[in-house]
Amino acid sequence: MISYLKGTLVGIVKQSATRTLLTVEIGGVGYDVQIAPRLVQNLPPSGDPVQIFTHYQVRDEQPILYGFASLAERDLFRQLISVSSIGPQLAIALLSTLELSDLVGAIVSGNIRILSATPGVGKKTAERICLELRTKLSEWRQTSGLDSTPTAGLTPDMREDVEMTLLALGYTPSEVVQALNSLSQDRESLELEDAEAWIKGAISILSHE
């Protein structure tokens, strides 16, 4: 119904850890849009022009606009809320926890541990997301142009150990995925033969960010 809003960014209000509203003024009318907190860092200063892609939904007779930085992000949001028991807030939380390409990659590869690190997403919910969306997103990823480079040199069992340790150390799912992706693209890191070496390599990368 409303594909996007293009106007002046008036302000941003963080209502909770997972709920952030921005106001866009268009023709003297202010529109409140709920966005993933991650989007805030990519927004221009207040008073500057902004374009936000939107998803319109009516809940409990109240209209709500959800905002996204790109069409791909909005498409993924719509895919997520098509899964049984996944509502808009949980979908926003997933989009806030992982970068777009990393979230798609986690679903396609069935990475339950990384998905369930999102607040509110348990193991069963993560499994349901993978079950219902794995095939769809695998095909969608190819047409959307999202990076699908695998984490080379890291076996599934090793990856599980590495992710468990890094998450337990307090790193976010997004930080963990980005660090492992970075290591896998470094030819020297492909010489790593055990989980401990990957953990040390990931911590080294994260400590310099």
Secondary structure, 3 states (H helix, E strand, C coil): CCCEEEEEEEEEEECCCCCEEEEEEECCEEEEEEECHHHHHHCCCCCCEEEEEEEEEEECCEEEEEEECCHHHHHHHHHHHCCCCCCHHHHHHHHHHCCHHHHHHHHHHCCHHHHCCCCCCCHHHHHHHHHHHHHHHHHHHHHHCCCCCCCCCCCHHHHHHHHHHHHHCCCCHHHHHHHHHHHHCCHHHHHCCCHHHHHHHHHHHHHCC
